[in-house]
Amino acid sequence: MRYSVASRQREQSFGTLTEAQTFQLTLSTGKQTQGAMFTDPRAGIVAFLPLCDTYIQGMAKANDKSKATYRSNFANPAVRALLDARSVLDVARMDAEVKTLLNVTLGRYSDDYRGNVRRIITGTLDECVRRGVIPRHTLAGIELAARIVTAEQYEAQNKGLVCVSDDTVRMLADGLTVTGTDKNGRTRVRVMPGVGIAAWLQRTKGLRIREALGVR
Protein backbone atom coordinates (compact mmCIF):
# COMPACT_ATOMS: atom_id res chain seq x y z
CA MET A 1 0.00 0.00 0.00
CA ARG A 2 1.28 3.45 -0.96
CA TYR A 3 0.06 6.45 1.00
CA SER A 4 1.18 9.94 2.04
CA VAL A 5 1.45 11.72 5.42
CA ALA A 6 2.50 15.36 5.73
CA SER A 7 3.17 15.47 1.96
CA ARG A 8 5.61 12.55 2.19
CA GLN A 9 4.92 9.38 0.25
CA ARG A 10 5.36 6.12 2.12
CA GLU A 11 4.54 2.48 1.63
CA GLN A 12 3.82 -0.53 3.84
CA SER A 13 3.37 -4.23 3.20
CA PHE A 14 0.77 -6.41 4.90
CA GLY A 15 0.31 -10.15 5.13
CA THR A 16 -3.40 -10.11 4.33
CA LEU A 17 -5.89 -7.94 2.53
CA THR A 18 -7.85 -7.50 5.77
CA GLU A 19 -4.81 -6.00 7.54
CA ALA A 20 -4.26 -3.60 4.65
CA GLN A 21 -7.90 -2.52 4.63
CA THR A 22 -7.87 -1.99 8.42
CA PHE A 23 -4.77 0.15 8.12
CA GLN A 24 -6.32 2.15 5.28
CA LEU A 25 -9.41 2.80 7.42
CA THR A 26 -7.28 3.92 10.37
CA LEU A 27 -5.28 6.16 8.05
CA SER A 28 -8.33 7.85 6.54
CA THR A 29 -10.05 8.35 9.90
CA GLY A 30 -6.91 9.78 11.48
CA LYS A 31 -6.34 12.26 8.68
CA GLN A 32 -9.92 13.51 8.90
CA THR A 33 -10.07 13.85 12.69
CA GLN A 34 -6.52 15.04 13.42
CA GLY A 35 -5.72 17.06 10.32
CA ALA A 36 -2.20 18.45 10.27
CA MET A 37 -1.46 16.82 13.65
CA PHE A 38 -1.95 13.32 12.22
CA THR A 39 0.94 10.94 12.84
CA ASP A 40 1.71 7.98 10.62
CA PRO A 41 0.64 4.91 12.67
CA ARG A 42 3.49 2.87 11.16
CA ALA A 43 6.23 5.47 11.67
CA GLY A 44 6.96 4.23 15.18
CA ILE A 45 8.13 0.85 13.91
CA VAL A 46 11.80 1.81 14.07
CA ALA A 47 14.46 0.54 16.47
CA PHE A 48 14.47 2.42 19.79
CA LEU A 49 18.04 1.93 21.07
CA PRO A 50 19.82 3.78 18.22
CA LEU A 51 17.57 6.78 18.83
CA CYS A 52 18.67 6.81 22.49
CA ASP A 53 22.30 7.16 21.43
CA THR A 54 21.28 10.01 19.14
CA TYR A 55 19.37 11.67 22.00
CA ILE A 56 22.39 11.52 24.32
CA GLN A 57 24.66 13.00 21.66
CA GLY A 58 22.21 15.85 21.11
CA MET A 59 21.93 16.91 24.78
CA ALA A 60 22.71 20.61 24.43
CA LYS A 61 23.57 21.32 28.09
CA ALA A 62 25.58 18.15 28.76
CA ASN A 63 29.37 18.21 28.41
CA ASP A 64 31.44 15.27 27.17
CA LYS A 65 31.94 13.91 30.69
CA SER A 66 28.20 13.98 31.42
CA LYS A 67 27.42 12.29 28.11
CA ALA A 68 29.94 9.56 28.93
CA THR A 69 28.18 9.02 32.25
CA TYR A 70 24.79 8.78 30.55
CA ARG A 71 26.13 6.25 28.06
CA SER A 72 27.77 4.21 30.81
CA ASN A 73 24.57 4.07 32.88
CA PHE A 74 22.43 3.25 29.85
CA ALA A 75 24.79 0.44 28.83
CA ASN A 76 23.66 -1.57 31.88
CA PRO A 77 22.92 -5.15 30.66
CA ALA A 78 19.44 -5.08 32.23
CA VAL A 79 18.55 -1.92 30.30
CA ARG A 80 19.81 -3.34 27.03
CA ALA A 81 18.05 -6.67 27.60
CA LEU A 82 14.69 -4.92 28.08
CA LEU A 83 14.98 -2.53 25.14
CA ASP A 84 16.91 -4.60 22.62
CA ALA A 85 15.00 -5.18 19.36
CA ARG A 86 12.13 -3.01 20.62
CA SER A 87 10.55 -0.42 18.36
CA VAL A 88 9.67 3.11 19.41
CA LEU A 89 6.01 2.11 19.38
CA ASP A 90 6.74 -0.86 21.68
CA VAL A 91 8.61 1.24 24.25
CA ALA A 92 5.97 3.98 24.16
CA ARG A 93 3.56 1.52 25.84
CA MET A 94 6.00 -0.11 28.28
CA ASP A 95 5.30 1.98 31.37
CA ALA A 96 4.90 -1.09 33.62
CA GLU A 97 8.05 -2.73 32.29
CA VAL A 98 10.13 0.43 32.66
CA LYS A 99 8.84 0.97 36.21
CA THR A 100 9.94 -2.56 37.10
CA LEU A 101 13.32 -1.94 35.47
CA LEU A 102 13.96 1.25 37.44
CA ASN A 103 12.53 0.27 40.83
CA VAL A 104 13.14 -3.49 41.00
CA THR A 105 15.77 -4.68 38.53
CA LEU A 106 17.94 -1.58 39.11
CA GLY A 107 16.53 -0.92 42.58
CA ARG A 108 19.90 -1.20 44.33
CA TYR A 109 21.47 1.52 42.16
CA SER A 110 21.58 5.17 43.26
CA ASP A 111 18.83 7.64 42.45
CA ASP A 112 21.19 9.51 40.12
CA TYR A 113 21.98 6.33 38.19
CA ARG A 114 18.34 5.32 37.81
CA GLY A 115 17.35 8.91 37.07
CA ASN A 116 19.82 8.99 34.18
CA VAL A 117 18.31 5.84 32.68
CA ARG A 118 14.80 7.25 33.09
CA ARG A 119 15.78 10.56 31.50
CA ILE A 120 17.22 8.89 28.41
CA ILE A 121 14.18 6.66 27.86
CA THR A 122 11.54 9.34 28.38
CA GLY A 123 13.61 12.03 26.66
CA THR A 124 14.00 9.89 23.55
CA LEU A 125 10.25 9.24 23.50
CA ASP A 126 9.51 12.95 23.96
CA GLU A 127 11.75 13.70 21.00
CA CYS A 128 9.89 11.09 18.93
CA VAL A 129 6.59 12.77 19.80
CA ARG A 130 7.99 16.16 18.83
CA ARG A 131 9.14 14.81 15.46
CA GLY A 132 5.83 13.07 14.77
CA VAL A 133 7.20 9.52 14.95
CA ILE A 134 4.55 8.61 17.54
CA PRO A 135 1.52 10.60 18.71
CA ARG A 136 2.24 10.14 22.44
CA HIS A 137 3.69 7.78 25.04
CA THR A 138 2.67 6.51 28.49
CA LEU A 139 5.98 6.77 30.36
CA ALA A 140 5.70 10.38 31.52
CA GLY A 141 5.64 10.80 35.30
CA ILE A 142 7.37 7.54 36.29
CA GLU A 143 8.65 8.02 39.85
CA LEU A 144 11.67 6.40 41.43
CA ALA A 145 10.96 4.26 44.48
CA ALA A 146 13.26 4.29 47.51
CA ARG A 147 16.57 2.62 46.80
CA ILE A 148 16.78 -1.06 47.77
CA VAL A 149 19.58 -1.38 50.32
CA THR A 150 20.97 -4.64 51.72
CA ALA A 151 21.73 -5.04 55.43
CA GLU A 152 25.46 -4.86 54.70
CA GLN A 153 25.06 -1.65 52.69
CA TYR A 154 22.94 -0.10 55.43
CA GLU A 155 25.55 -0.86 58.09
CA ALA A 156 28.34 0.52 55.91
CA GLN A 157 26.42 3.75 55.22
CA ASN A 158 25.33 4.32 58.81
CA LYS A 159 28.49 3.80 60.81
CA GLY A 160 28.67 5.71 64.06
CA LEU A 161 30.79 8.83 64.40
CA VAL A 162 34.34 8.54 65.66
CA CYS A 163 34.38 9.15 69.42
CA VAL A 164 36.16 12.31 70.55
CA SER A 165 38.35 11.90 73.63
CA ASP A 166 37.55 13.58 76.97
CA ASP A 167 40.68 15.72 76.68
CA THR A 168 39.61 17.06 73.28
CA VAL A 169 36.10 17.86 74.49
CA ARG A 170 37.51 19.55 77.61
CA MET A 171 39.72 21.72 75.40
CA LEU A 172 36.72 22.74 73.29
CA ALA A 173 34.65 23.45 76.38
CA ASP A 174 37.24 25.36 78.42
CA GLY A 175 39.10 27.03 75.61
CA LEU A 176 42.78 26.98 74.74
CA THR A 177 45.67 29.39 75.15
CA VAL A 178 48.66 28.96 72.89
CA THR A 179 51.94 30.87 73.38
CA GLY A 180 54.49 31.15 70.60
CA THR A 181 56.80 33.50 68.77
CA ASP A 182 56.45 35.22 65.43
CA LYS A 183 59.13 35.47 62.73
CA ASN A 184 60.70 38.45 64.53
CA GLY A 185 61.07 36.55 67.79
CA ARG A 186 58.28 38.39 69.56
CA THR A 187 56.06 36.44 71.94
CA ARG A 188 52.47 36.01 70.81
CA VAL A 189 49.57 34.60 72.76
CA ARG A 190 46.52 33.23 71.00
CA VAL A 191 43.35 32.48 72.91
CA MET A 192 40.56 30.25 71.61
CA PRO A 193 37.43 30.89 73.67
CA GLY A 194 35.66 27.80 74.96
CA VAL A 195 32.06 26.94 74.14
CA GLY A 196 31.25 25.70 77.63
CA ILE A 197 28.80 22.90 78.23
CA ALA A 198 27.76 22.85 74.56
CA ALA A 199 30.75 20.68 73.65
CA TRP A 200 29.83 18.07 76.28
CA LEU A 201 26.17 18.10 75.27
CA GLN A 202 27.01 17.53 71.62
CA ARG A 203 29.39 14.71 72.39
CA THR A 204 27.29 12.87 74.99
CA LYS A 205 23.70 13.62 73.93
CA GLY A 206 24.05 13.82 70.16
CA LEU A 207 22.59 17.33 69.97
CA ARG A 208 22.96 19.44 66.86
CA ILE A 209 25.28 22.43 67.07
CA ARG A 210 22.50 25.03 67.38
CA GLU A 211 20.67 22.87 69.93
CA ALA A 212 23.76 22.48 72.09
CA LEU A 213 24.60 26.21 71.90
CA GLY A 214 20.99 27.10 72.71
CA VAL A 215 20.84 25.24 76.04
CA ARG A 216 20.19 27.39 79.10
C-alpha positions in Angstrom: 0.0 0.0 0.0 1.3 3.5 -1.0 0.1 6.5 1.0 1.2 9.9 2.0 1.4 11.7 5.4 2.5 15.4 5.7 3.2 15.5 2.0 5.6 12.6 2.2 4.9 9.4 0.2 5.4 6.1 2.1 4.5 2.5 1.6 3.8 -0.5 3.8 3.4 -4.2 3.2 0.8 -6.4 4.9 0.3 -10.2 5.1 -3.4 -10.1 4.3 -5.9 -7.9 2.5 -7.8 -7.5 5.8 -4.8 -6.0 7.5 -4.3 -3.6 4.6 -7.9 -2.5 4.6 -7.9 -2.0 8.4 -4.8 0.2 8.1 -6.3 2.2 5.3 -9.4 2.8 7.4 -7.3 3.9 10.4 -5.3 6.2 8.1 -8.3 7.8 6.5 -10.0 8.4 9.9 -6.9 9.8 11.5 -6.3 12.3 8.7 -9.9 13.5 8.9 -10.1 13.8 12.7 -6.5 15.0 13.4 -5.7 17.1 10.3 -2.2 18.5 10.3 -1.5 16.8 13.7 -2.0 13.3 12.2 0.9 10.9 12.8 1.7 8.0 10.6 0.6 4.9 12.7 3.5 2.9 11.2 6.2 5.5 11.7 7.0 4.2 15.2 8.1 0.8 13.9 11.8 1.8 14.1 14.5 0.5 16.5 14.5 2.4 19.8 18.0 1.9 21.1 19.8 3.8 18.2 17.6 6.8 18.8 18.7 6.8 22.5 22.3 7.2 21.4 21.3 10.0 19.1 19.4 11.7 22.0 22.4 11.5 24.3 24.7 13.0 21.7 22.2 15.8 21.1 21.9 16.9 24.8 22.7 20.6 24.4 23.6 21.3 28.1 25.6 18.2 28.8 29.4 18.2 28.4 31.4 15.3 27.2 31.9 13.9 30.7 28.2 14.0 31.4 27.4 12.3 28.1 29.9 9.6 28.9 28.2 9.0 32.3 24.8 8.8 30.5 26.1 6.2 28.1 27.8 4.2 30.8 24.6 4.1 32.9 22.4 3.3 29.9 24.8 0.4 28.8 23.7 -1.6 31.9 22.9 -5.1 30.7 19.4 -5.1 32.2 18.5 -1.9 30.3 19.8 -3.3 27.0 18.0 -6.7 27.6 14.7 -4.9 28.1 15.0 -2.5 25.1 16.9 -4.6 22.6 15.0 -5.2 19.4 12.1 -3.0 20.6 10.6 -0.4 18.4 9.7 3.1 19.4 6.0 2.1 19.4 6.7 -0.9 21.7 8.6 1.2 24.3 6.0 4.0 24.2 3.6 1.5 25.8 6.0 -0.1 28.3 5.3 2.0 31.4 4.9 -1.1 33.6 8.1 -2.7 32.3 10.1 0.4 32.7 8.8 1.0 36.2 9.9 -2.6 37.1 13.3 -1.9 35.5 14.0 1.3 37.4 12.5 0.3 40.8 13.1 -3.5 41.0 15.8 -4.7 38.5 17.9 -1.6 39.1 16.5 -0.9 42.6 19.9 -1.2 44.3 21.5 1.5 42.2 21.6 5.2 43.3 18.8 7.6 42.5 21.2 9.5 40.1 22.0 6.3 38.2 18.3 5.3 37.8 17.4 8.9 37.1 19.8 9.0 34.2 18.3 5.8 32.7 14.8 7.2 33.1 15.8 10.6 31.5 17.2 8.9 28.4 14.2 6.7 27.9 11.5 9.3 28.4 13.6 12.0 26.7 14.0 9.9 23.6 10.2 9.2 23.5 9.5 13.0 24.0 11.8 13.7 21.0 9.9 11.1 18.9 6.6 12.8 19.8 8.0 16.2 18.8 9.1 14.8 15.5 5.8 13.1 14.8 7.2 9.5 14.9 4.6 8.6 17.5 1.5 10.6 18.7 2.2 10.1 22.4 3.7 7.8 25.0 2.7 6.5 28.5 6.0 6.8 30.4 5.7 10.4 31.5 5.6 10.8 35.3 7.4 7.5 36.3 8.6 8.0 39.8 11.7 6.4 41.4 11.0 4.3 44.5 13.3 4.3 47.5 16.6 2.6 46.8 16.8 -1.1 47.8 19.6 -1.4 50.3 21.0 -4.6 51.7 21.7 -5.0 55.4 25.5 -4.9 54.7 25.1 -1.6 52.7 22.9 -0.1 55.4 25.6 -0.9 58.1 28.3 0.5 55.9 26.4 3.8 55.2 25.3 4.3 58.8 28.5 3.8 60.8 28.7 5.7 64.1 30.8 8.8 64.4 34.3 8.5 65.7 34.4 9.2 69.4 36.2 12.3 70.5 38.3 11.9 73.6 37.6 13.6 77.0 40.7 15.7 76.7 39.6 17.1 73.3 36.1 17.9 74.5 37.5 19.5 77.6 39.7 21.7 75.4 36.7 22.7 73.3 34.6 23.5 76.4 37.2 25.4 78.4 39.1 27.0 75.6 42.8 27.0 74.7 45.7 29.4 75.2 48.7 29.0 72.9 51.9 30.9 73.4 54.5 31.2 70.6 56.8 33.5 68.8 56.5 35.2 65.4 59.1 35.5 62.7 60.7 38.4 64.5 61.1 36.5 67.8 58.3 38.4 69.6 56.1 36.4 71.9 52.5 36.0 70.8 49.6 34.6 72.8 46.5 33.2 71.0 43.4 32.5 72.9 40.6 30.2 71.6 37.4 30.9 73.7 35.7 27.8 75.0 32.1 26.9 74.1 31.2 25.7 77.6 28.8 22.9 78.2 27.8 22.8 74.6 30.8 20.7 73.6 29.8 18.1 76.3 26.2 18.1 75.3 27.0 17.5 71.6 29.4 14.7 72.4 27.3 12.9 75.0 23.7 13.6 73.9 24.1 13.8 70.2 22.6 17.3 70.0 23.0 19.4 66.9 25.3 22.4 67.1 22.5 25.0 67.4 20.7 22.9 69.9 23.8 22.5 72.1 24.6 26.2 71.9 21.0 27.1 72.7 20.8 25.2 76.0 20.2 27.4 79.1 
